[in-house]
Amino acid sequence: MEYSSEFPTTPKDVSLQELRERLAEFAEVRGWEQYHSPRNLLLALVGEVGELSEIFQWKGEVARGLPNWSSDDKEHLGEELSDVLLYLVQLADVCGLDLGQAALAKIVKNGKKYPVTNQKEN
């Protein structure tokens, strides 16, 4: 199995399954699976969350859409968010969990725990 670093030139939705498969292939061709225990992936994830937190650490409140951020700052944010997502996908995979299904089930559970009691009127 050969890992391809090529990406489609047109934007498309990416599934968690596609990410899982690409990450597994990426690790396999490099012989990294031996290091991808749940504990190690969790620690790596925590480290990446820390790096993500540093981006916001001294900025105070930030407006939606980041209108005052430079393109370099937004690119850096995208990289750190991606690192968090990729480690989370890998962690779920090595634990044998379907992250997408677990997330959908959690949304349903949260809907029951926090029912709508007051809807806004237009």
C-alpha positions as CSV (number, residue, x, y, z in Angstrom):
1,M,0.0,0.0,0.0
2,E,1.5,3.3,-1.0
3,Y,0.7,6.5,0.7
4,S,-0.3,9.3,-1.6
5,S,0.2,12.9,-0.5
6,E,-1.9,14.1,-3.4
7,F,-5.2,15.8,-2.6
8,P,-8.1,16.6,-4.9
9,T,-7.9,20.0,-6.5
10,T,-11.6,20.7,-5.9
11,P,-13.0,21.1,-2.4
12,K,-15.2,18.2,-1.1
13,D,-16.6,17.0,2.2
14,V,-14.2,14.7,3.9
15,S,-15.6,11.8,6.0
16,L,-14.2,10.6,9.3
17,Q,-13.8,7.3,7.6
18,E,-11.6,8.8,4.9
19,L,-9.4,10.5,7.5
20,R,-9.2,7.3,9.5
21,E,-8.1,5.3,6.4
22,R,-5.5,7.9,5.3
23,L,-4.1,8.2,8.8
24,A,-3.8,4.4,9.1
25,E,-2.0,4.2,5.8
26,F,0.2,7.1,6.7
27,A,1.3,5.4,9.9
28,E,1.6,2.0,8.3
29,V,4.0,2.9,5.6
30,R,6.2,4.6,8.2
31,G,6.0,1.8,10.7
32,W,4.5,4.1,13.3
33,E,1.6,1.8,14.4
34,Q,3.8,0.4,17.2
35,Y,3.8,3.8,18.8
36,H,0.1,4.5,18.4
37,S,-1.3,3.1,21.6
38,P,-4.4,4.8,23.1
39,R,-2.2,6.3,25.8
40,N,0.4,7.7,23.4
41,L,-2.3,9.1,21.1
42,L,-4.1,10.7,24.0
43,L,-0.9,12.4,25.2
44,A,-0.2,13.7,21.7
45,L,-3.8,15.0,21.5
46,V,-3.4,16.8,24.8
47,G,-0.2,18.4,23.5
48,E,-1.9,19.6,20.4
49,V,-4.8,21.0,22.3
50,G,-2.2,22.9,24.3
51,E,-0.7,24.3,21.1
52,L,-4.1,25.3,19.9
53,S,-4.8,27.1,23.2
54,E,-1.6,29.1,22.9
55,I,-2.9,30.7,19.7
56,F,-5.8,32.2,21.7
57,Q,-4.0,32.7,25.0
58,W,-3.4,36.4,25.0
59,K,-5.9,37.6,22.4
60,G,-8.9,38.2,24.6
61,E,-12.3,37.7,23.0
62,V,-12.1,37.0,19.3
63,A,-14.9,37.8,16.9
64,R,-16.5,35.0,14.8
65,G,-14.8,34.5,11.5
66,L,-11.6,36.0,12.9
67,P,-11.9,39.3,10.9
68,N,-8.8,40.9,12.4
69,W,-6.5,37.9,11.9
70,S,-3.9,37.7,9.2
71,S,-4.0,34.9,6.7
72,D,-0.8,33.4,8.3
73,D,-2.6,33.4,11.7
74,K,-5.6,31.7,10.2
75,E,-3.4,29.1,8.5
76,H,-1.6,28.4,11.8
77,L,-5.0,28.0,13.5
78,G,-6.1,25.6,10.7
79,E,-3.0,23.5,11.2
80,E,-3.4,23.2,14.9
81,L,-7.1,22.4,14.7
82,S,-6.2,19.7,12.1
83,D,-3.6,18.2,14.4
84,V,-6.3,17.9,17.2
85,L,-8.8,16.4,14.8
86,L,-6.3,13.9,13.3
87,Y,-5.1,12.7,16.7
88,L,-8.8,12.4,17.9
89,V,-9.7,10.3,14.8
90,Q,-6.6,8.1,15.4
91,L,-7.4,7.6,19.1
92,A,-11.0,6.6,18.3
93,D,-9.7,4.2,15.6
94,V,-7.2,2.4,17.8
95,C,-9.9,2.1,20.5
96,G,-12.2,0.5,18.0
97,L,-14.8,3.2,18.2
98,D,-16.8,4.7,15.3
99,L,-16.3,8.4,16.2
100,G,-19.0,9.6,13.8
101,Q,-21.6,7.3,15.3
102,A,-20.5,8.1,18.8
103,A,-20.8,11.9,18.1
104,L,-24.3,11.5,16.6
105,A,-25.4,9.4,19.6
106,K,-24.0,12.1,22.0
107,I,-26.0,14.8,20.2
108,V,-29.2,12.8,20.7
109,K,-28.3,12.2,24.4
110,N,-27.6,15.9,24.9
111,G,-30.9,16.7,23.2
112,K,-32.7,14.7,25.8
113,K,-30.6,16.1,28.7
114,Y,-31.1,19.7,27.5
115,P,-34.6,19.8,25.9
116,V,-35.7,22.9,24.1
117,T,-37.9,24.8,26.6
118,N,-38.1,28.3,25.0
119,Q,-37.8,28.9,21.3
120,K,-37.0,32.3,19.9
121,E,-39.8,33.8,17.8
122,N,-39.0,35.6,14.5
